[in-house]
């Protein structure tokens, strides 16, 4: 397999990432809904009667939370307020991320699968599939984290007031400005979360796809064609979405937080972010954006594996 596995996985990942980018952007915006509620209210944002005398602001004043918007509402709002092109904000970072992260994880998974498969049956036991996915996903995430941070920030930028937007022109501009303004370490902000999420996603997604596909073929439910690939892909996408959504919410918030000189960051780390999120918004906040996540994971996984199978056919003699 060697290099060919990386090429095949990279092509399929870029195609899948670009085609489902608007759904990923909506997911990110939904995961950031309600985030500002974790911070203390600014007296200047309260009603005028209190704004002129901050000492008069009651400590236990209740500020009603804004109503959470669903995926369709979020998508329509983006289209209406930012234009159709905004649905592809950060797509350059998506291409870079898929090129670095997914090419690495899918290529390594194929290498491990070939190396540790049973020589007689040519299959890999489920436990080894999961182990291969965990290792491949972790390495891929470490390689692709800078592009992941850039992608999250570019996707989230439109929800900020105009004066607070970063206005990155491209993934390259985002990465160079982060290094200049926040230091090299900022490119790996949230990397522990990225690695953990990628390990879970890769193990659940790739192992589930292979296992479901093998089961379908072994039981003679379908032939090895498009129908089989789509069915196995949907199953893999659902498993990956359920397993990874809580980590994805925390990862998005940690990567998107704005660190200002002389002020404490909103979150000191992943655990702090998780605790503040659950405390302020409840445990269900960890599954915020799940509908667009599954709506994106399903099509993404289908496009990924269907494209992968077709690319394999084209490159089979190489």
SEDO-606866 format. One record per residue (C-alpha): residue in one letter; x, y, z. Coordinates in steps of 0.5 Angstrom, whole numbers, padded with zeros to 4 digits, always signed. Last residue first. Layout:
BEGIN
AXYZ ...
This chain:
BEGIN
X-0001+0004-0020 X-0006-0001-0022 X-0011+0000-0017 X-0011+0008-0018 X-0017+0009-0021 X-0021+0003-0017 X-0018+0006-0011 X-0020+0013-0013 X-0027+0010-0013 X-0027+0007-0006 X-0024+0013-0003 X-0030+0017-0007 X-0035+0013-0004 X-0031+0013+0003 X-0031+0020+0004 X-0037+0022+0000 X-0041+0018+0005 X-0037+0020+0011 X-0038+0027+0010 X-0046+0026+0008 X-0047+0023+0015 X-0042+0027+0019 X-0045+0033+0017 X-0052+0032+0019 X-0049+0028+0025 X-0046+0035+0027 X-0051+0039+0024 X-0056+0035+0029 X-0051+0035+0035 X-0049+0042+0035 X-0050+0043+0042 X-0048+0036+0045 X-0044+0038+0051 X-0049+0043+0052 X-0054+0038+0054 X-0050+0037+0061 X-0052+0044+0063 X-0051+0051+0060 X-0047+0055+0066 X-0044+0049+0070 X-0044+0045+0064 X-0040+0050+0060 X-0036+0052+0066 X-0034+0045+0067 X-0032+0043+0060 X-0028+0050+0059 X-0024+0048+0066 X-0023+0041+0064 X-0020+0044+0057 X-0016+0049+0059 X-0015+0056+0063 X-0021+0058+0060 X-0024+0065+0058 X-0016+0067+0058 X-0014+0072+0064 X-0013+0079+0062 X-0006+0083+0061 X-0005+0082+0054 X-0012+0079+0051 X-0013+0072+0049 X-0019+0071+0045 X-0023+0064+0045 X-0024+0060+0039 X-0019+0054+0040 X-0022+0053+0047 X-0029+0054+0045 X-0028+0049+0039 X-0025+0044+0043 X-0030+0044+0048 X-0036+0042+0043 X-0032+0037+0039 X-0030+0033+0046 X-0038+0033+0047 X-0039+0031+0040 X-0034+0025+0039 X-0037+0019+0040 X-0044+0020+0038 X-0042+0023+0031 X-0037+0018+0030 X-0042+0012+0031 X-0047+0016+0026 X-0042+0017+0021 X-0040+0010+0021 X-0047+0007+0020 X-0048+0012+0014 X-0041+0010+0011 X-0043+0002+0012 X-0050+0004+0008 X-0047+0008+0003 X-0041+0003+0001 X-0046-0003+0001 X-0050+0001-0004 X-0045+0003-0008 X-0042-0004-0009 X-0039-0010-0006 X-0045-0014-0006 X-0051-0013-0001 X-0054-0017+0004 X-0049-0023+0003 X-0048-0024+0011 X-0040-0024+0009 X-0041-0018+0005 X-0045-0014+0010 X-0041-0016+0016 X-0035-0014+0012 X-0038-0007+0010 X-0040-0006+0018 X-0033-0008+0020 X-0029-0003+0015 X-0034+0003+0016 X-0034+0002+0024 X-0026+0002+0024 X-0026+0008+0020 X-0031+0012+0024 X-0030+0010+0031 X-0023+0009+0031 X-0022+0016+0027 X-0027+0020+0031 X-0024+0017+0038 X-0017+0019+0036 X-0019+0025+0032 X-0023+0028+0038 X-0017+0026+0043 X-0012+0029+0039 X-0016+0035+0038 X-0017+0036+0045 X-0010+0035+0047 X-0008+0040+0041 X-0013+0046+0044 X-0008+0051+0042 X-0003+0048+0038 X-0002+0054+0033 X-0002+0058+0039 X+0005+0055+0041 X+0008+0059+0036 X+0007+0066+0039 X+0000+0070+0040 X+0001+0076+0035 X+0006+0074+0030 X+0005+0066+0030 X-0003+0067+0030 X-0002+0072+0024 X+0002+0067+0020 X-0003+0062+0021 X-0009+0066+0020 X-0006+0069+0013 X-0004+0062+0011 X-0011+0060+0012 X-0014+0065+0008 X-0016+0073+0009 X-0016+0073+0016 X-0021+0078+0018 X-0020+0078+0026 X-0027+0080+0028 X-0028+0084+0034 X-0029+0091+0031 X-0035+0088+0026 X-0038+0084+0032 X-0037+0077+0032 X-0041+0072+0029 X-0037+0072+0022 X-0031+0070+0025 X-0033+0063+0028 X-0031+0060+0021 X-0025+0063+0020 X-0023+0062+0028 X-0025+0054+0027 X-0021+0053+0021 X-0015+0057+0023 X-0015+0052+0030 X-0015+0046+0025 X-0010+0048+0020 X-0005+0049+0026 X-0007+0042+0029 X-0006+0038+0023 X+0000+0034+0025 X-0002+0033+0032 X-0009+0031+0029 X-0006+0026+0024 X-0001+0023+0030 X-0007+0022+0034 X-0012+0019+0029 X-0007+0014+0026 X-0006+0011+0033 X-0013+0011+0035 X-0015+0008+0029 X-0010+0003+0029 X-0013+0001+0036 X-0020+0001+0033 X-0018-0004+0028 X-0014-0008+0032 X-0020-0009+0037 X-0025-0011+0031 X-0020-0016+0028 X-0017-0015+0021 X-0018-0018+0015 X-0014-0022+0010 X-0017-0028+0012 X-0010-0032+0012 X-0005-0027+0013 X-0009-0024+0019 X-0008-0016+0018 X-0003-0013+0022 X+0001-0010+0017 X-0004-0008+0012 X-0009-0005+0017 X-0003-0001+0020 X-0001+0002+0013 X-0008+0003+0012 X-0009+0007+0018 X-0003+0011+0017 X-0006+0013+0010 X-0012+0015+0013 X-0009+0019+0019 X-0004+0023+0015 X-0008+0025+0009 X-0014+0026+0014 X-0010+0031+0018 X-0005+0035+0013 X-0009+0035+0007 X-0016+0035+0010 X-0013+0041+0015 X-0010+0045+0009 X-0017+0044+0005 X-0021+0046+0011 X-0016+0052+0012 X-0018+0054+0005 X-0025+0053+0006 X-0025+0058+0012 X-0031+0062+0010 X-0035+0057+0005 X-0042+0059+0008 X-0040+0066+0008 X-0040+0066+0001 X-0048+0066+0001 X-0048+0073+0004 X-0046+0075+0011 X-0053+0077+0014 X-0058+0073+0010 X-0054+0067+0009 X-0051+0067+0016 X-0058+0068+0019 X-0061+0062+0014 X-0056+0057+0016 X-0057+0059+0024 X-0064+0058+0023 X-0063+0051+0019 X-0059+0049+0024 X-0063+0051+0030 X-0063+0057+0034 X-0062+0058+0042 X-0066+0063+0045 X-0062+0068+0048 X-0061+0067+0056 X-0065+0071+0061 X-0061+0076+0065 X-0062+0075+0072 X-0059+0080+0077 X-0056+0076+0083 X-0051+0081+0084 X-0056+0087+0084 X-0053+0093+0080 X-0053+0099+0084 X-0045+0099+0084 X-0045+0100+0077 X-0048+0107+0077 X-0049+0110+0070 X-0051+0103+0067 X-0056+0101+0072 X-0062+0105+0070 X-0059+0104+0063 X-0061+0097+0062 X-0055+0092+0062 X-0049+0092+0057 X-0045+0097+0061 X-0046+0093+0067 X-0042+0088+0064 X-0045+0081+0065 X-0040+0076+0068 X-0037+0070+0064 X-0040+0064+0062 X-0046+0067+0058 X-0041+0069+0053 X-0041+0061+0050 X-0049+0061+0049 X-0048+0059+0042 X-0041+0057+0040 X-0043+0050+0039 X-0048+0053+0034 X-0043+0057+0030 X-0038+0051+0029 X-0044+0046+0027 X-0046+0051+0022 X-0039+0052+0019 X-0039+0044+0019 X-0045+0044+0015 X-0042+0049+0010 X-0036+0045+0009 X-0039+0039+0007 X-0037+0039+0000 X-0030+0042+0001 X-0029+0036+0007 X-0031+0031+0003 X-0027+0032-0004 X-0021+0034+0001 X-0022+0027+0005 X-0022+0023-0002 X-0016+0026-0005 X-0012+0025+0002 X-0014+0018+0003 X-0012+0016-0004 X-0006+0019-0004 X-0004+0017+0003 X-0006+0010+0001 X-0001+0010-0005 X+0005+0012-0001 X+0005+0005+0002 X+0000+0000+0000 
